[in-house]
Amino acid sequence: MNKIIGCILSGGLVFLYYIFLFSIILVSHNEMPINLFLFFIALFLVPIIGIVCVLFMRISEIRSGEEEEAKKY
C-alpha cells in the first residue's frame, strides 16, 4: 500500500508542476501569437498525459505483483 501512495504522491507532484507551468503560459497568452500558444499547449499536454498513463500502469503493476517477480532476477 505504501508503494501505491508513493506513486500517487510523486506522480501528483509532477502533474501539479506541469499544471503550474501551463497556467503561467495561459496567463501570458495575451502577448503571445496563437501559433506559439498552441505549440506550448501541445508541449505541456503530452507529458501530462504520459504521466497519468504511467501512473496507472505502475499502480496496476504493483497490484498484480509483477514487481516482486522482477526481484528474483
Secondary structure, DSSP 4 states (H G I P E B T S, - for coil): -HHHHHHHHHHHHHHHHHHHHHHHHHHGGGGS-HHHHHHHHHHHHHHHHHHHHHHHHHHHHHHHTHHHHHTT-
